[in-house]
Structures are given as C-alpha cells and as structure tokens.
Amino acid sequence: MTIVLVGAPGSGKSTVGAELAGLLGKSFTDVDARIEETVGKPVAEIFADDGEARFRALEESTALELLETGQVVSLGGGAVMNPRIREALAGHDVIWLEVSIQQASRRIGLHAVPLALGNLRGRLIKLLRERTPVYEAVSTTRVDTDRRAPGEIAMELAEARRQS
C-alpha cells in the first residue's frame, strides 16, 4: 500500500511527505518533481510551452506508476480531478493535508506560476471550491495543516501508521 499525500497547493504535501517517508524508512517521490526531472523543465514551463493537457497526461502516467511503489508519494494539487488517478487511489493510504486560503496564499506566494497567473487568492478559492469534495472523497485521513509545523504533522502521521 502506498502512502499518498493530496491537497491544495501550499498544503505541505512535499515537505510533510519527505519527512514522513524518512520517519517510516520509506522513499519519497513528488509527482511534479518526477515530471520535471523526466521532461527537463519546470512544471510552469510545461504549462506555458506545451499546455495543461500535456502536463495532465504526464501527471496521469507518472502518478499511476508511482502509486504502485508502496512508498510515500505526493500528488500535484489537481491530480485528484483525473478519474483514472482517483480510481487508482482506492486501497491506498490517502492523506488529505487541508489548508486555508490564507495559509496557502502565504505559503506559495508567487512560486506556483500556473496558479499565479492573475489573482492568486481568487484562483485558490476557485480551485478549493472544485477540489475539496474530491479530496474529501478520496482521503482515508484528513489533517488540518494551518499553523502547524511540517515536522509535527509528519511525526503525528508516522506514529499513527506505526500503531496500525
């Protein structure tokens, strides 16, 4: 069973995922980072140069491959909107890292270029409105990340997994 982190941009999926993997003695892979490594350019450039459809196709194939590893995987914020990825999440330990609009805006600033086109806060509100019901539907664990350190969250998640 793979441990999968899902949530909005700025929720801490990559940071918490890496720490959680370390605590559990597992490897960690961020889907977006793997795509960047494979394609040889940042996600923002893939969006700009090749379009969202190309990025989503890469995201699907990469996520489906990584879900079979039995390790810790961080999905991009929009990956759960893909029906094939949602279906593949069944049977895995899916952790939803919840984050408020205020915290997400503060955490990502202008680093998430595909989001930053236009009003960042407005885009986050729209994305969360669309994605929250899906995060809720696919998750087996839900964690509020506002005003919490990634290490604290990772420790809590690791302890719960050791006990089960």
C-alpha positions, 0 to 999 in steps of 0.5 A: 500500500502506498502512502499518498499525500493530496491537497491544495497547493501550499498544503505541505504535501512535499515537505510533510511527505519527505519527512514522513517517508524518512520517519517510516524508512520509506522513499519519497517521490513528488509527482511534479518533481518526477515530471520535471526531472523526466521532461527537463523543465519546470512544471510552469514551463510545461504549462506555458510551452506545451499546455495543461493537457500535456502536463495532465497526461504526464501527471496521469502516467507518472502518478499511476506508476508511482502509486504502485511503489508502496512508498510515500508519494505526493500528488500535484494539487489537481491530480485528484480531478483525473478519474483514472488517478482517483480510481487508482487511489482506492486501497491506498493510504490517502492523506488529505493535508487541508489548508486555508486560503490564507495559509496557502496564499502565504505559503506559495506566494508567487512560486506556483506560476500556473496558479499565479497567473492573475489573482492568486487568492481568487484562483485558490478559492476557485480551485478549493471550491472544485477540489475539496469534495474530491479530496474529501472523497478520496482521503482515508485521513484528513489533517488540518495543516494551518499553523502547524509545523511540517515536522509535527504533522509528519511525526503525528502521521508516522506514529499513527501508521506505526500503531496500525 
